[in-house]
């Protein structure tokens, strides 16, 4: 049985995902593009907890990747219905 992250990576490769309005706003604030999020999901590692410990997250899965510029990107993912 495939892990949730593997299923989500398949969806990214197949371009079968959506970025929420909130995520788009956050990406714009941080000067990030969809390719940054895709690369994080495809090559990042699963982390536990949130980088902002003062804020509760509703994500089921969080993925982290360190960029060439040494930025740490954290992407929170909610699996589509039926994927869990």
C-alpha positions, -999 to 999 in steps of 0.1 A, spaced: 0 0 0 13 34 -10 21 60 17 1 93 16 32 113 6 37 89 -24 1 94 -35 4 131 -32 37 131 -52 19 112 -79 -9 138 -80 18 166 -83 35 147 -112 1 143 -129 -8 180 -122 -39 169 -104 -38 192 -74 -50 227 -64 -33 254 -44 -57 272 -21 -63 309 -22 -47 313 12 -16 293 0 -14 315 -31 -15 346 -9 13 332 13 33 323 -17 30 358 -31 41 373 2 72 350 2 79 355 -36 74 318 -42 58 301 -73 40 268 -78 72 252 -89 88 259 -55 59 241 -38 59 212 -63 97 207 -58 92 207 -20 65 181 -22 85 159 -47 119 161 -30 112 172 6 111 152 37 81 147 60 84 166 92 64 166 124 50 198 140 50 233 127 78 258 121 56 284 138 50 267 172 26 295 182 2 287 155 -20 256 152 -20 239 117 -49 219 102 -26 200 79 -24 162 79 11 162 65 40 187 64 69 185 41 102 204 44 129 212 18 160 233 21 166 254 -11 198 262 -29 197 296 -12 194 278 21 157 288 27 137 263 46 103 257 29 75 241 48 45 229 29 13 218 47 -7 193 27 -43 181 31 -49 149 12 -80 149 -11 -110 129 0 -105 92 -1 -67 94 -1 -61 91 36 
